[in-house]
């Protein structure tokens, strides 16, 4: 006695199109009443339509699937379900895009061996493809987040009466249910937003207290920029003439303040001592101006004497 024909269709999400699988079932004259469709992942077999189809099957029935990955994408569970359907229930399975996986033909030992071998290979390929899909999906999500893409539902602004309702809720004038109802939101949403609102109030109070105490908060980046050493940027060069003017208490011609970072302190002191001695030693001769002054004043002896 020939059994009934069943068809199983699976797509991973609701926005995917199953028309190609339906057309393949129509070519095999599978009645629409015995075509079962699941729009779920193939990671396991906890699918309502698949489980319903298995309960309807009887020995001798025939199951059509377009490809092995439409049955599932878990290597071990595909093997288990294949044995459940063909051995325990006693139905035949026909994988349309792989003629070797047709249990109606090749009932001998060699045919069974080839079918089992092909089944293992295709099951392995199906699971490997699922893992690759998950990896590509994770990489795409990470790349989108790095570009600033926000996932999930957009956050809604707080209602205008939230602060007033929150204060009444904190002072126990309103219950959580009444406060949530007043803000037209679920209780869990109101509670989570209340916690975030409290945190924002604490941060605002801390910033206000810091300003009142004269502590001007700086961003961390600005703080570290201000702590850079003085010689982080090249200091302007000064000539020996400008250094000499500084040592005599004068202002350099270019009015550029001299920086201590131009040369080490010990080196600068040695340089000034060598170039501009502050006091002449006793062994040194008088300066030229003093010598000319002494020569210009005539002695008393030369004035009194006549020709």
VEXTOR-125967 format. One record per residue (C-alpha): residue number from 1; residue in one letter; x, y, z. Coordinates in nm, 4 decimals, decimal comma. Layout:
REM residues N
(site NUM a (X Y Z))
...
This chain:
REM residues 307
(site 1 x (0,0000 0,0000 0,0000))
(site 2 x (0,1379 0,3332 -0,1049))
(site 3 x (0,1605 0,5893 0,1729))
(site 4 x (0,0867 0,9580 0,1761))
(site 5 x (0,3241 1,2259 0,0466))
(site 6 x (0,4319 1,5025 0,2775))
(site 7 x (0,6378 1,8114 0,2136))
(site 8 x (0,8439 2,0082 0,4621))
(site 9 x (0,9554 2,3683 0,4032))
(site 10 x (1,1775 2,5765 0,6282))
(site 11 x (1,3146 2,9295 0,6105))
(site 12 x (1,5195 3,0950 0,8804))
(site 13 x (1,3210 3,4172 0,9188))
(site 14 x (0,9842 3,5641 0,8358))
(site 15 x (1,1208 3,7930 0,5630))
(site 16 x (1,2656 3,5059 0,3595))
(site 17 x (1,0774 3,3696 0,0587))
(site 18 x (0,9735 3,0052 0,0449))
(site 19 x (0,8278 3,0120 -0,3100))
(site 20 x (1,1128 2,8038 -0,4555))
(site 21 x (1,0465 2,5235 -0,2082))
(site 22 x (0,6713 2,5410 -0,2673))
(site 23 x (0,7254 2,5126 -0,6429))
(site 24 x (0,9388 2,2014 -0,5908))
(site 25 x (0,6609 2,0422 -0,3809))
(site 26 x (0,4022 2,1281 -0,6444))
(site 27 x (0,6110 1,9477 -0,9088))
(site 28 x (0,5890 1,6317 -0,6940))
(site 29 x (0,2105 1,6749 -0,6577))
(site 30 x (0,2249 1,7117 -0,2803))
(site 31 x (-0,1154 1,8307 -0,1503))
(site 32 x (-0,1090 2,1735 0,0109))
(site 33 x (-0,2807 2,0291 0,3192))
(site 34 x (0,0243 1,8112 0,3830))
(site 35 x (0,2885 2,0790 0,3298))
(site 36 x (0,4283 2,2050 0,6599))
(site 37 x (0,6169 2,5324 0,6904))
(site 38 x (0,8398 2,6618 0,9718))
(site 39 x (0,9995 3,0055 0,9727))
(site 40 x (1,2629 2,9266 1,2326))
(site 41 x (1,6324 2,8580 1,2618))
(site 42 x (1,7650 2,5139 1,1811))
(site 43 x (1,9788 2,4946 1,4975))
(site 44 x (1,7414 2,2340 1,6468))
(site 45 x (1,4150 2,0522 1,5757))
(site 46 x (1,1949 2,2274 1,8311))
(site 47 x (0,9684 2,3593 1,5571))
(site 48 x (0,5908 2,3396 1,5907))
(site 49 x (0,5053 2,2506 1,2295))
(site 50 x (0,7788 1,9899 1,2035))
(site 51 x (0,6653 1,8212 1,5239))
(site 52 x (0,3048 1,8298 1,4033))
(site 53 x (0,4067 1,6698 1,0719))
(site 54 x (0,5985 1,3887 1,2463))
(site 55 x (0,2914 1,3037 1,4563))
(site 56 x (0,0811 1,2672 1,1380))
(site 57 x (0,3193 1,0320 0,9580))
(site 58 x (0,2624 0,6588 0,9274))
(site 59 x (0,4860 0,3749 0,8024))
(site 60 x (0,5163 0,3814 0,4250))
(site 61 x (0,4663 0,7584 0,3927))
(site 62 x (0,7052 0,9701 0,1852))
(site 63 x (0,8653 1,2989 0,2927))
(site 64 x (0,9967 1,5473 0,0371))
(site 65 x (1,2498 1,8151 0,1296))
(site 66 x (1,4322 2,0385 -0,1150))
(site 67 x (1,7765 2,0080 0,0489))
(site 68 x (1,9234 1,8572 0,3632))
(site 69 x (1,9839 2,1979 0,5220))
(site 70 x (1,6069 2,2653 0,5036))
(site 71 x (1,5676 1,9716 0,7406))
(site 72 x (1,8179 2,1238 0,9849))
(site 73 x (2,1683 2,2623 1,0388))
(site 74 x (2,2805 2,0593 1,3383))
(site 75 x (2,5026 1,7655 1,2405))
(site 76 x (2,4109 1,5310 1,5255))
(site 77 x (2,0398 1,6129 1,5292))
(site 78 x (2,0077 1,5625 1,1542))
(site 79 x (2,1509 1,2118 1,1954))
(site 80 x (1,9152 1,1452 1,4864))
(site 81 x (1,6045 1,2709 1,3070))
(site 82 x (1,6950 1,0776 0,9927))
(site 83 x (1,7101 0,7527 1,1927))
(site 84 x (1,3864 0,8428 1,3749))
(site 85 x (1,1970 0,8955 1,0502))
(site 86 x (1,3397 0,6062 0,8463))
(site 87 x (1,3922 0,3411 1,1172))
(site 88 x (1,1507 0,4116 1,4024))
(site 89 x (0,8528 0,5446 1,2057))
(site 90 x (0,9391 0,3646 0,8817))
(site 91 x (0,8890 0,6381 0,6219))
(site 92 x (1,0922 0,7177 0,3121))
(site 93 x (1,2756 1,0486 0,2577))
(site 94 x (1,3575 1,2083 -0,0748))
(site 95 x (1,6027 1,5000 -0,0857))
(site 96 x (1,5196 1,6641 -0,4174))
(site 97 x (1,8561 1,8274 -0,4919))
(site 98 x (2,0541 1,5118 -0,3986))
(site 99 x (1,9259 1,1968 -0,5780))
(site 100 x (2,1576 0,9746 -0,3706))
(site 101 x (1,9528 1,0647 -0,0613))
(site 102 x (1,6365 0,8794 -0,1665))
(site 103 x (1,5574 0,5909 0,0626))
(site 104 x (1,3143 0,4377 -0,1922))
(site 105 x (1,6087 0,3229 -0,4022))
(site 106 x (1,9255 0,1488 -0,2936))
(site 107 x (1,7729 -0,0713 -0,0260))
(site 108 x (2,0690 -0,3094 -0,0407))
(site 109 x (2,3796 -0,2814 0,1766))
(site 110 x (2,5796 -0,0793 -0,0743))
(site 111 x (2,2951 0,1656 -0,1329))
(site 112 x (2,2423 0,2117 0,2403))
(site 113 x (2,6145 0,2658 0,2942))
(site 114 x (2,6317 0,5298 0,0207))
(site 115 x (2,3192 0,7072 0,1498))
(site 116 x (2,4539 0,7149 0,5056))
(site 117 x (2,7901 0,8456 0,3860))
(site 118 x (2,6329 1,1218 0,1777))
(site 119 x (2,4020 1,2094 0,4670))
(site 120 x (2,6974 1,2541 0,7031))
(site 121 x (2,8841 1,4714 0,4549))
(site 122 x (2,5862 1,6955 0,3798))
(site 123 x (2,4989 1,7236 0,7485))
(site 124 x (2,8533 1,8341 0,8225))
(site 125 x (2,8355 2,0906 0,5411))
(site 126 x (2,5010 2,2206 0,6704))
(site 127 x (2,6355 2,2799 1,0225))
(site 128 x (2,9583 2,4341 0,8915))
(site 129 x (2,7561 2,6762 0,6810))
(site 130 x (2,5459 2,7733 0,9835))
(site 131 x (2,8585 2,8481 1,1864))
(site 132 x (2,9964 3,0568 0,9009))
(site 133 x (2,6718 3,2525 0,8836))
(site 134 x (2,6852 3,3254 1,2567))
(site 135 x (3,0490 3,4371 1,2303))
(site 136 x (2,9746 3,6719 0,9404))
(site 137 x (2,6744 3,8085 1,1265))
(site 138 x (2,8832 3,8800 1,4388))
(site 139 x (3,1514 4,0529 1,2315))
(site 140 x (2,8891 4,2648 1,0572))
(site 141 x (2,7318 4,3693 1,3884))
(site 142 x (3,0732 4,4613 1,5329))
(site 143 x (3,1584 4,6683 1,2251))
(site 144 x (2,8236 4,8472 1,2403))
(site 145 x (2,8664 4,9276 1,6109))
(site 146 x (3,2142 5,0656 1,5407))
(site 147 x (3,0515 5,3081 1,2941))
(site 148 x (2,8026 5,4216 1,5571))
(site 149 x (2,4991 5,2255 1,4382))
(site 150 x (2,2475 5,1788 1,7203))
(site 151 x (2,0601 4,8485 1,7381))
(site 152 x (1,7252 4,7863 1,8981))
(site 153 x (1,4284 5,0138 1,9386))
(site 154 x (1,4986 5,3872 1,9698))
(site 155 x (1,4649 5,5290 2,3196))
(site 156 x (1,1667 5,7551 2,3822))
(site 157 x (1,2005 6,0796 2,5800))
(site 158 x (1,0596 6,0919 2,9306))
(site 159 x (0,7040 6,2253 2,9599))
(site 160 x (0,6649 6,5800 3,0876))
(site 161 x (0,5134 6,4694 3,4172))
(site 162 x (0,7842 6,2127 3,4917))
(site 163 x (0,9771 6,4226 3,7463))
(site 164 x (0,6606 6,5105 3,9396))
(site 165 x (0,5345 6,1509 3,9349))
(site 166 x (0,8784 6,0231 4,0322))
(site 167 x (0,8913 6,2511 4,3387))
(site 168 x (0,5464 6,1349 4,4499))
(site 169 x (0,6480 5,7741 4,4003))
(site 170 x (0,9659 5,8212 4,6067))
(site 171 x (0,7707 5,9861 4,8880))
(site 172 x (0,5240 5,6917 4,8750))
(site 173 x (0,2341 5,9090 4,7708))
(site 174 x (0,1921 5,6833 4,4683))
(site 175 x (0,2467 5,3117 4,4237))
(site 176 x (0,4600 5,1750 4,1433))
(site 177 x (0,1503 5,0753 3,9487))
(site 178 x (-0,0065 5,4196 3,9889))
(site 179 x (0,3165 5,5970 3,8909))
(site 180 x (0,3598 5,3797 3,5821))
(site 181 x (-0,0030 5,4335 3,4859))
(site 182 x (0,0345 5,8102 3,5267))
(site 183 x (0,3325 5,8053 3,2890))
(site 184 x (0,1540 5,5647 3,0494))
(site 185 x (0,4252 5,3011 3,0570))
(site 186 x (0,4692 4,9478 3,1962))
(site 187 x (0,5833 4,9107 3,5559))
(site 188 x (0,9189 4,7615 3,4577))
(site 189 x (0,9862 5,0460 3,2153))
(site 190 x (0,8998 5,3084 3,4742))
(site 191 x (1,1244 5,1456 3,7339))
(site 192 x (1,4253 5,1212 3,4991))
(site 193 x (1,3810 5,4826 3,3870))
(site 194 x (1,3491 5,5898 3,7506))
(site 195 x (1,6871 5,4306 3,8304))
(site 196 x (1,8507 5,6103 3,5375))
(site 197 x (1,6826 5,9350 3,6437))
(site 198 x (1,8226 5,8972 3,9973))
(site 199 x (2,1707 5,8380 3,8584))
(site 200 x (2,1507 6,1530 3,6472))
(site 201 x (2,0385 6,3510 3,9540))
(site 202 x (2,3362 6,2241 4,1536))
(site 203 x (2,5809 6,3179 3,8807))
(site 204 x (2,4294 6,6634 3,8501))
(site 205 x (2,4496 6,7172 4,2284))
(site 206 x (2,8145 6,6053 4,2376))
(site 207 x (2,9078 6,8466 3,9578))
(site 208 x (2,7264 7,1340 4,1303))
(site 209 x (2,9026 7,0634 4,4604))
(site 210 x (3,2405 7,0583 4,2885))
(site 211 x (3,1773 7,4003 4,1340))
(site 212 x (3,0643 7,5458 4,4669))
(site 213 x (3,3846 7,4224 4,6323))
(site 214 x (3,5965 7,5851 4,3667))
(site 215 x (3,6972 7,2567 4,2102))
(site 216 x (3,6734 7,2981 3,8383))
(site 217 x (3,6387 6,9547 3,6848))
(site 218 x (3,8487 6,8994 3,3778))
(site 219 x (3,8155 6,6195 3,1306))
(site 220 x (4,0800 6,3572 3,1695))
(site 221 x (4,2280 6,4352 2,8282))
(site 222 x (4,2708 6,8057 2,9139))
(site 223 x (4,4290 6,7185 3,2474))
(site 224 x (4,6974 6,5070 3,0906))
(site 225 x (4,7633 6,7676 2,8248))
(site 226 x (4,8292 7,0264 3,0949))
(site 227 x (5,0716 6,7941 3,2705))
(site 228 x (5,3027 6,7729 2,9700))
(site 229 x (5,6655 6,8833 3,0399))
(site 230 x (5,7719 7,2328 2,9458))
(site 231 x (6,0096 7,1161 2,6796))
(site 232 x (5,7390 6,9256 2,4960))
(site 233 x (5,7382 7,2060 2,2360))
(site 234 x (6,0671 7,3592 2,1127))
(site 235 x (6,1589 7,6798 2,2969))
(site 236 x (6,2657 7,9870 2,0951))
(site 237 x (6,6388 8,0261 2,0467))
(site 238 x (6,8169 8,3321 2,1945))
(site 239 x (7,1466 8,4703 2,0891))
(site 240 x (7,4462 8,5370 2,3155))
(site 241 x (7,3715 8,9120 2,2976))
(site 242 x (7,0237 8,8569 2,4405))
(site 243 x (7,1619 8,6392 2,7177))
(site 244 x (7,4144 8,9114 2,8007))
(site 245 x (7,1362 9,1723 2,8132))
(site 246 x (6,9413 8,9525 3,0522))
(site 247 x (7,2391 8,9184 3,2842))
(site 248 x (7,2699 9,3004 3,3007))
(site 249 x (6,9015 9,3366 3,3901))
(site 250 x (6,7981 9,4597 3,0459))
(site 251 x (6,5185 9,3363 2,8218))
(site 252 x (6,6086 9,1570 2,4997))
(site 253 x (6,5317 9,3456 2,1792))
(site 254 x (6,2701 9,0979 2,0612))
(site 255 x (6,0928 9,1115 2,4016))
(site 256 x (6,0792 8,7301 2,4041))
(site 257 x (6,0986 8,5913 2,7578))
(site 258 x (6,3862 8,3538 2,8101))
(site 259 x (6,2919 8,0053 2,9210))
(site 260 x (6,4844 7,8061 3,1705))
(site 261 x (6,4419 7,5011 2,9548))
(site 262 x (6,6790 7,6319 2,6822))
(site 263 x (6,9910 7,5039 2,8577))
(site 264 x (7,0556 7,3355 3,1917))
(site 265 x (7,1106 7,5641 3,4902))
(site 266 x (7,4699 7,4535 3,5504))
(site 267 x (7,5617 7,5062 3,1844))
(site 268 x (7,3973 7,8530 3,1758))
(site 269 x (7,5804 7,9641 3,4925))
(site 270 x (7,9157 7,8495 3,3498))
(site 271 x (7,8416 8,0282 3,0235))
(site 272 x (7,7647 8,3588 3,1958))
(site 273 x (8,0732 8,3379 3,4153))
(site 274 x (8,2969 8,2787 3,1187))
(site 275 x (8,1497 8,5483 2,8957))
(site 276 x (8,0483 8,8235 3,1396))
(site 277 x (8,2476 8,8380 3,4655))
(site 278 x (8,0560 9,0277 3,7306))
(site 279 x (8,3690 9,1776 3,9046))
(site 280 x (8,7203 9,2195 3,7634))
(site 281 x (8,9973 9,0480 3,9519))
(site 282 x (9,2886 9,2438 4,1095))
(site 283 x (9,5327 9,1222 3,8528))
(site 284 x (9,3390 9,2722 3,5661))
(site 285 x (9,4293 9,6181 3,4272))
(site 286 x (9,1777 9,9089 3,4603))
(site 287 x (8,9362 9,9517 3,1797))
(site 288 x (9,0166 10,1811 2,8899))
(site 289 x (8,7722 10,4533 3,0024))
(site 290 x (8,9396 10,4897 3,3420))
(site 291 x (9,2865 10,5033 3,1816))
(site 292 x (9,1841 10,7875 2,9492))
(site 293 x (9,0391 10,9826 3,2427))
(site 294 x (9,3641 10,9611 3,4414))
(site 295 x (9,5666 11,0769 3,1416))
(site 296 x (9,3410 11,3758 3,0774))
(site 297 x (9,3823 11,5274 3,4305))
(site 298 x (9,7196 11,7185 3,4528))
(site 299 x (9,9336 11,6696 3,7583))
(site 300 x (10,0068 11,9571 4,0048))
(site 301 x (10,3736 11,9553 3,9242))
(site 302 x (10,3216 12,0173 3,5585))
(site 303 x (10,0864 12,3116 3,6299))
(site 304 x (10,3217 12,5049 3,8604))
(site 305 x (10,6265 12,4725 3,6463))
(site 306 x (10,6840 12,7292 3,3723))
(site 307 x (10,9022 12,7375 3,0672))
